[in-house]
Protein backbone atom coordinates (compact mmCIF):
# COMPACT_ATOMS: atom_id res chain seq x y z
CA UNK A 1 0.00 0.00 0.00
CA UNK A 2 2.71 2.52 0.99
CA UNK A 3 4.66 1.85 -2.23
CA UNK A 4 1.55 2.50 -4.39
CA UNK A 5 1.46 -1.03 -5.79
CA UNK A 6 -2.06 -1.90 -4.57
CA UNK A 7 -5.09 -1.61 -6.83
CA UNK A 8 -8.70 -2.72 -6.93
CA UNK A 9 -10.16 -4.35 -10.05
CA UNK A 10 -13.93 -4.99 -10.16
CA UNK A 11 -14.95 -7.84 -12.49
CA UNK A 12 -18.39 -8.38 -14.03
CA UNK A 13 -19.97 -10.87 -16.45
CA UNK A 14 -19.86 -8.26 -19.21
CA UNK A 15 -16.20 -7.41 -18.52
CA UNK A 16 -14.52 -10.48 -16.99
CA UNK A 17 -11.04 -8.93 -17.19
CA UNK A 18 -12.15 -5.92 -15.15
CA UNK A 19 -14.87 -3.30 -15.46
CA UNK A 20 -13.44 -0.78 -13.03
CA UNK A 21 -9.84 -0.55 -11.90
CA UNK A 22 -8.38 1.99 -9.47
CA UNK A 23 -5.10 2.54 -7.74
CA UNK A 24 -5.14 2.65 -3.92
CA UNK A 25 -2.80 5.28 -2.49
CA UNK A 26 -2.03 6.41 1.03
CA UNK A 27 -3.22 9.95 1.67
CA UNK A 28 -0.75 11.78 3.88
CA UNK A 29 -2.34 14.08 6.43
CA UNK A 30 -0.35 16.92 7.92
CA UNK A 31 -1.29 18.36 11.29
CA UNK A 32 -2.35 22.01 11.46
CA UNK A 33 0.06 24.61 12.76
CA UNK A 34 0.55 24.91 16.51
CA UNK A 35 -1.55 27.66 18.08
CA UNK A 36 -0.38 29.98 20.86
CA UNK A 37 -2.34 31.28 23.87
CA UNK A 38 -2.21 35.09 23.63
CA UNK A 39 -4.49 36.29 26.43
CA UNK A 40 -4.24 36.43 29.32
CA UNK A 41 -0.45 36.34 29.19
CA UNK A 42 1.06 33.35 30.96
CA UNK A 43 1.91 34.13 34.57
CA UNK A 44 -0.93 36.63 34.95
CA UNK A 45 -2.64 36.82 38.35
CA UNK A 46 -6.17 38.08 38.90
CA UNK A 47 -8.86 38.34 41.54
CA UNK A 48 -12.44 37.29 40.85
CA UNK A 49 -14.36 40.15 42.48
CA UNK A 50 -16.88 42.86 41.73
CA UNK A 51 -19.75 42.17 39.35
CA UNK A 52 -20.55 38.57 38.41
CA UNK A 53 -21.34 39.87 34.91
CA UNK A 54 -17.64 40.44 34.13
CA UNK A 55 -15.88 37.96 31.86
CA UNK A 56 -12.46 36.34 31.71
CA UNK A 57 -11.54 36.03 28.03
CA UNK A 58 -8.98 33.38 27.04
CA UNK A 59 -7.72 33.76 23.47
CA UNK A 60 -5.28 32.02 21.14
CA UNK A 61 -3.92 32.57 17.62
CA UNK A 62 -5.79 31.37 14.55
CA UNK A 63 -3.71 28.88 12.56
CA UNK A 64 -3.97 27.16 9.19
CA UNK A 65 -3.65 23.59 8.00
CA UNK A 66 -1.05 22.73 5.31
CA UNK A 67 -3.60 20.45 3.60
CA UNK A 68 -6.26 23.22 3.68
CA UNK A 69 -8.38 21.14 6.09
CA UNK A 70 -10.76 22.99 8.40
CA UNK A 71 -9.12 23.74 11.76
CA UNK A 72 -11.05 23.49 15.03
CA UNK A 73 -9.81 24.27 18.53
CA UNK A 74 -10.06 22.49 21.86
CA UNK A 75 -9.52 24.33 25.15
CA UNK A 76 -8.21 22.54 28.24
CA UNK A 77 -7.97 23.84 31.84
CA UNK A 78 -6.49 21.94 34.81
CA UNK A 79 -5.03 22.36 38.29
CA UNK A 80 -1.84 20.51 37.34
CA UNK A 81 0.52 20.96 34.40
CA UNK A 82 0.20 17.30 33.41
CA UNK A 83 -3.53 17.80 32.63
CA UNK A 84 -4.36 14.34 34.05
CA UNK A 85 -7.74 15.54 35.38
CA UNK A 86 -8.90 18.49 33.29
CA UNK A 87 -11.53 20.75 34.86
CA UNK A 88 -12.58 22.04 31.43
CA UNK A 89 -12.07 20.26 28.10
CA UNK A 90 -14.24 21.74 25.38
CA UNK A 91 -14.32 22.04 21.61
CA UNK A 92 -14.72 25.70 20.61
CA UNK A 93 -15.11 24.95 16.90
CA UNK A 94 -13.47 27.61 14.74
CA UNK A 95 -13.58 30.13 17.63
CA UNK A 96 -10.13 31.24 18.81
CA UNK A 97 -11.21 31.95 22.35
CA UNK A 98 -13.49 31.08 25.21
CA UNK A 99 -15.21 33.25 27.80
CA UNK A 100 -15.91 32.50 31.47
CA UNK A 101 -18.23 34.70 33.51
CA UNK A 102 -17.00 35.73 36.97
CA UNK A 103 -20.12 34.12 38.48
CA UNK A 104 -19.26 30.86 36.70
CA UNK A 105 -15.64 31.08 37.89
CA UNK A 106 -16.73 31.81 41.47
CA UNK A 107 -18.95 28.71 41.43
CA UNK A 108 -16.08 26.64 39.99
CA UNK A 109 -13.69 27.89 42.67
CA UNK A 110 -16.24 27.09 45.40
CA UNK A 111 -16.72 23.60 43.94
CA UNK A 112 -12.93 23.11 44.04
CA UNK A 113 -12.91 24.09 47.73
CA UNK A 114 -11.19 27.45 47.19
CA UNK A 115 -12.38 29.85 49.91
CA UNK A 116 -12.77 33.61 49.68
CA UNK A 117 -9.29 35.15 49.86
CA UNK A 118 -7.58 31.91 48.77
CA UNK A 119 -5.73 31.43 45.48
CA UNK A 120 -5.23 28.65 42.96
CA UNK A 121 -2.99 28.20 39.91
CA UNK A 122 -4.72 27.18 36.68
CA UNK A 123 -2.87 25.59 33.75
CA UNK A 124 -4.47 25.97 30.32
CA UNK A 125 -3.73 25.29 26.67
CA UNK A 126 -5.39 25.06 23.26
CA UNK A 127 -5.24 22.33 20.64
CA UNK A 128 -5.50 22.97 16.90
CA UNK A 129 -7.02 19.97 15.10
CA UNK A 130 -8.01 19.02 11.56
CA UNK A 131 -10.08 16.07 12.79
CA UNK A 132 -7.31 13.55 12.13
CA UNK A 133 -4.28 15.10 13.76
CA UNK A 134 -3.67 17.88 16.24
CA UNK A 135 -1.03 20.04 17.85
CA UNK A 136 -1.13 21.55 21.32
CA UNK A 137 0.01 25.01 22.38
CA UNK A 138 2.57 25.65 25.08
CA UNK A 139 1.00 25.53 28.56
CA UNK A 140 0.00 28.90 30.01
CA UNK A 141 -0.60 29.66 33.69
CA UNK A 142 -3.15 31.89 35.40
CA UNK A 143 -3.18 32.62 39.12
CA UNK A 144 -6.72 33.23 40.40
CA UNK A 145 -7.74 34.56 43.82
CA UNK A 146 -11.35 34.14 44.88
CA UNK A 147 -12.64 37.53 45.97
CA UNK A 148 -16.17 38.69 46.70
CA UNK A 149 -18.72 39.14 43.96
CA UNK A 150 -21.13 42.01 44.54
CA UNK A 151 -24.05 40.00 43.19
CA UNK A 152 -23.36 36.89 45.27
CA UNK A 153 -22.75 38.17 48.79
CA UNK A 154 -24.32 40.86 50.93
CA UNK A 155 -22.71 42.31 54.02
CA UNK A 156 -25.10 42.23 56.97
CA UNK A 157 -24.27 43.86 60.32
CA UNK A 158 -25.78 42.76 63.62
CA UNK A 159 -25.63 44.81 66.78
CA UNK A 160 -26.00 43.31 70.24
CA UNK A 161 -28.99 44.41 72.28
CA UNK A 162 -30.55 42.81 75.34
CA UNK A 163 -33.55 41.82 73.23
CA UNK A 164 -31.59 39.89 70.60
CA UNK A 165 -28.51 38.50 72.36
CA UNK A 166 -27.34 34.96 71.67
CA UNK A 167 -27.62 33.57 68.15
CA UNK A 168 -29.84 34.28 65.18
CA UNK A 169 -30.78 32.89 61.81
CA UNK A 170 -30.33 35.37 58.96
CA UNK A 171 -32.77 35.37 56.05
CA UNK A 172 -32.16 37.12 52.72
CA UNK A 173 -35.16 37.47 50.43
CA UNK A 174 -37.00 34.89 52.52
CA UNK A 175 -34.22 32.28 52.22
CA UNK A 176 -32.01 31.11 55.09
CA UNK A 177 -28.52 32.56 54.56
CA UNK A 178 -26.77 31.89 57.89
CA UNK A 179 -28.08 29.75 60.72
CA UNK A 180 -27.18 30.12 64.41
CA UNK A 181 -24.89 33.14 64.05
CA UNK A 182 -23.54 34.00 67.53
CA UNK A 183 -22.73 37.64 68.07
CA UNK A 184 -22.19 40.63 70.27
CA UNK A 185 -21.57 42.91 67.30
CA UNK A 186 -20.82 41.05 64.12
CA UNK A 187 -20.56 41.42 60.38
CA UNK A 188 -21.25 38.43 58.20
CA UNK A 189 -21.02 37.70 54.48
CA UNK A 190 -24.30 36.15 53.54
CA UNK A 191 -24.52 34.17 50.28
CA UNK A 192 -27.35 35.50 48.12
CA UNK A 193 -27.53 32.35 46.00
CA UNK A 194 -29.05 30.15 48.71
LOTOR-785318 format. One line per 8 residues: for each residue x, y, z of N, C-alpha, C. Coordinates in steps of 0.1 Angstrom, whole numbers. Atoms other than C-alpha are relative to their C-alpha. Example, Ala and Ser with C-alpha at 12.3 -4.5 7.8 and 13.67 -1.06 7.14 Angstrom:
<ketis>
9/-12/0/123/-45/78/9/12/0; -9/-11/0/137/-11/71/-8/11/8
</ketis>
This chain:
<ketis>
8/-12/0/0/0/0/9/13/0; -8/-12/-1/27/25/10/8/2/-13; -8/-2/12/47/19/-22/-9/2/-13; 8/-3/11/16/25/-44/-3/-11/-9; 1/11/9/15/-10/-58/-14/-8/2; 13/7/-2/-21/-19/-46/-10/6/-8; 11/-5/7/-51/-16/-68/-12/-9/2; 12/7/-1/-87/-27/-69/-5/-1/-15
6/2/13/-102/-43/-100/-13/-8/1; 13/6/-1/-139/-50/-102/-4/-7/-13; 4/8/12/-150/-78/-125/-15/-2/-1; 14/3/2/-184/-84/-140/-1/-10/-11; 3/10/11/-200/-109/-165/3/7/-13; -2/-6/13/-199/-83/-192/15/3/-3; -14/-3/1/-162/-74/-185/8/-9/9; -7/9/-9/-145/-105/-170/14/4/3
-14/-4/-3/-110/-89/-172/0/12/9; 1/-12/-9/-122/-59/-152/-8/11/-5; 9/-11/5/-149/-33/-155/5/13/6; -6/-12/-7/-134/-8/-130/13/-4/7; -13/3/-6/-98/-6/-119/4/14/6; -5/-12/-6/-84/20/-95/12/-3/9; -12/1/-9/-51/25/-77/-4/5/14; 2/-3/-14/-51/26/-39/13/7/5
-12/-8/-5/-28/53/-25/-2/4/14; 0/-5/-13/-20/64/10/-1/15/0; 1/-15/-1/-32/100/17/7/4/12; -8/-5/-11/-7/118/39/-8/12/6; 6/-11/-6/-23/141/64/10/7/9; -8/-8/-8/-4/169/79/-8/7/11; 7/-7/-11/-13/184/113/0/15/-3; 1/-14/1/-24/220/115/12/6/7
-11/-7/-8/1/246/128/-4/0/14; 1/-1/-14/6/249/165/-6/14/3; 6/-13/-5/-16/277/181/8/4/12; -7/-6/-12/-4/300/209/-10/8/8; 8/-8/-9/-23/313/239/5/14/0; -5/-14/1/-22/351/236/-6/8/12; 6/-8/-10/-45/363/264/-8/-9/9; -10/-8/-6/-42/364/293/14/-5/-1
-14/5/1/-4/363/292/3/-10/11; -4/10/-10/11/333/310/6/7/12; -5/-6/-13/19/341/346/-9/11/6; 9/-10/-4/-9/366/349/-7/-4/13; 7/3/-12/-26/368/383/-12/10/1; 12/-8/0/-62/381/389/-8/-4/12; 10/3/-10/-89/383/415/-14/1/-5; 14/0/4/-124/373/409/-8/8/10
8/-8/-9/-144/401/425/-8/11/-8; 9/-10/7/-169/429/417/-12/-7/-5; 12/4/6/-197/422/394/1/-14/-6; 0/13/6/-206/386/384/-1/0/-15; 2/-2/15/-213/399/349/12/2/-8; -13/-1/7/-176/404/341/4/-13/-6; -5/12/6/-159/380/319/15/-1/0; -14/3/3/-125/363/317/1/-5/-14
-2/5/14/-115/360/280/13/-7/-1; -12/7/4/-90/334/270/1/-1/-15; -1/-1/14/-77/338/235/13/-7/-5; -12/6/7/-53/320/211/0/4/-14; -2/-4/14/-39/326/176/-8/-10/-9; 6/8/10/-58/314/146/12/-6/-9; -11/6/8/-37/289/126/-6/-7/-13; 5/6/12/-40/272/92/5/-15/-1
-4/14/2/-36/236/80/7/-1/-14; -8/1/13/-10/227/53/-8/-7/-11; 8/8/10/-36/204/36/-13/8/-3; 13/-8/1/-63/232/37/-12/-6/6; 11/6/-8/-84/211/61/-5/11/10; 6/-9/-10/-108/230/84/7/-2/14; -7/1/-13/-91/237/118/-10/4/10; 8/-3/-11/-110/235/150/9/0/12
-8/-2/-12/-98/243/185/-7/-7/12; 5/6/-13/-101/225/219/8/7/11; -6/-7/-12/-95/243/252/0/-9/11; -2/9/-11/-82/225/282/5/9/12; -3/-7/-12/-80/238/318/2/-10/11; -2/10/-11/-65/219/348/7/7/12; -7/-5/-12/-50/224/383/14/-5/0; -14/5/1/-18/205/373/5/1/-14
-5/-2/14/5/210/344/1/-13/-8; 0/12/8/2/173/334/-14/-3/-6; 13/1/6/-35/178/326/-7/-14/2; 6/14/-3/-44/143/341/-15/1/2; 14/-1/-3/-77/155/354/-5/14/-4; 4/-14/4/-89/185/333/-13/4/6; 12/-5/-6/-115/207/349/-9/4/-12; 8/-3/12/-126/220/314/8/-6/-12
-5/5/13/-121/203/281/-11/1/-10; 11/-3/8/-142/217/254/4/4/-14; -3/-3/14/-143/220/216/-7/14/-3; 5/-13/3/-147/257/206/-3/2/-15; 2/-1/14/-151/249/169/11/9/-6; -9/-9/7/-135/276/147/4/12/9; -2/-11/-9/-136/301/176/14/0/7; -14/0/-5/-101/312/188/-1/7/14
1/-5/-14/-112/320/224/-12/-6/7; 11/5/-8/-135/311/252/-2/10/11; 3/-9/-10/-152/332/278/-6/-6/12; 5/5/-13/-159/325/315/-5/12/8; 5/-10/-8/-182/347/335/5/-1/14; -5/0/-14/-170/357/370/-9/-8/9; 9/8/-8/-201/341/385/3/-15/-2; -3/14/3/-193/309/367/14/-4/6
-13/3/-6/-156/311/379/-1/-1/15; 2/1/-15/-167/318/415/-6/-13/4; 6/13/-3/-189/287/414/10/-11/-1; -10/11/2/-161/266/400/10/0/11; -9/-1/-11/-137/279/427/-6/-6/13; 6/5/-12/-162/271/454/-1/-15/-1; 1/15/2/-167/236/439/13/-7/3; -14/5/-2/-129/231/440/5/2/15
-4/-2/-14/-129/241/477/9/12/3; -8/-13/-2/-112/275/472/-9/10/7; 8/-10/-8/-124/299/499/3/14/-4; -2/-14/3/-128/336/497/14/4/6; -13/-4/-4/-93/351/499/11/-10/-4; -10/10/3/-76/319/488/3/0/-15; -5/0/14/-57/314/455/2/-14/-5; -3/12/6/-52/287/430/7/3/-13
-7/-2/13/-30/282/399/-7/-9/-10; 6/7/11/-47/272/367/10/-2/-11; -8/3/11/-29/256/338/-9/-2/-12; 9/1/12/-45/260/303/8/0/-13; -6/1/13/-37/253/267/-11/-2/-11; 10/1/11/-54/251/233/6/-10/-11; -4/9/11/-52/223/206/-6/6/-13; 5/-3/14/-55/230/169/-1/-14/-7
2/13/5/-70/200/151/-7/1/-14; 7/1/13/-80/190/116/-10/-12/-1; 9/11/-1/-101/161/128/8/-13/-1; -8/13/1/-73/135/121/12/2/9; -12/-2/-8/-43/151/138/-1/14/7; 1/-13/-7/-37/179/162/14/4/6; -12/-5/-7/-10/200/179/-5/8/11; 4/-7/-12/-11/216/213/9/11/3
-8/-12/-3/0/250/224/9/-2/12; -8/1/-13/26/256/251/-10/3/11; 9/-2/-12/10/255/286/2/14/5; 0/-13/-6/0/289/300/-5/-1/14; 5/0/-14/-6/297/337/-8/12/3; 9/-11/-5/-32/319/354/-2/-2/15; 3/0/-14/-32/326/391/-13/7/3; 13/-5/-3/-67/332/404/-3/0/15
4/-2/-14/-77/346/438/-16/1/1; 15/-1/-1/-114/341/449/-3/12/9; 4/-11/-8/-126/375/460/-15/0/2; 15/-1/-2/-162/387/467/-7/6/-12; 8/-5/10/-187/391/440/-12/8/5; 10/-9/-5/-211/420/445/-14/-7/0; 14/6/2/-241/400/432/-2/-13/8; 2/13/-7/-234/369/453/0/1/15
-1/-2/-15/-227/382/488/-6/13/4; 4/-13/-6/-243/409/509/6/0/14; -6/-2/-13/-227/423/540/-12/4/9; 11/-2/-10/-251/422/570/6/3/13; -6/-4/-13/-243/439/603/-10/-2/11; 9/2/-11/-258/428/636/6/7/12; -5/-7/-12/-256/448/668/-7/-6/12; 5/6/-12/-260/433/702/-9/9/8
9/-7/-10/-290/444/723/-5/-10/9; 5/10/-9/-305/428/753/-12/-8/-6; 11/7/6/-335/418/732/4/-11/-10; -3/10/10/-316/399/706/14/-6/2; -13/6/-3/-285/385/724/-1/-15/-3; -1/14/2/-273/350/717/3/-3/-15; -3/3/14/-276/336/681/-13/2/-8; 11/-3/9/-298/343/652/1/-8/-13
0/5/14/-308/329/618/-2/12/-9; 1/-12/9/-303/354/590/-7/-5/-13; 8/3/12/-328/354/561/2/11/-10; -1/-9/11/-322/371/527/-10/-3/-10; 11/2/10/-352/375/504/-7/-13/4; 8/11/-4/-370/349/525/7/-13/1; -8/12/0/-342/323/522/10/0/11; -10/1/-11/-320/311/551/14/2/-6
-14/-3/4/-285/326/546/10/-5/9; -9/4/-11/-268/319/579/-8/-4/12; 8/5/-11/-281/298/607/9/0/13; -6/1/-13/-272/301/644/12/9/1; -11/-9/-1/-249/331/641/1/6/14; -2/-5/-13/-235/340/675/6/14/-1; -6/-13/1/-227/376/681/-2/9/12; 2/-12/-9/-222/406/703/-3/12/-10
2/-8/12/-216/429/673/8/-8/-11; -7/9/10/-208/410/641/-4/5/-14; 3/-2/14/-206/414/604/2/-13/-7; 0/13/7/-213/384/582/-1/2/-15; 2/1/14/-210/377/545/-11/-11/-2; 11/10/2/-243/361/535/-1/-3/-14; 1/3/14/-245/342/503/-14/3/-5; 13/-3/6/-273/355/481/-6/-11/-9
4/10/9/-275/324/460/-4/-13/8; 4/12/-8/-290/301/487/-14/-4/-4
</ketis>
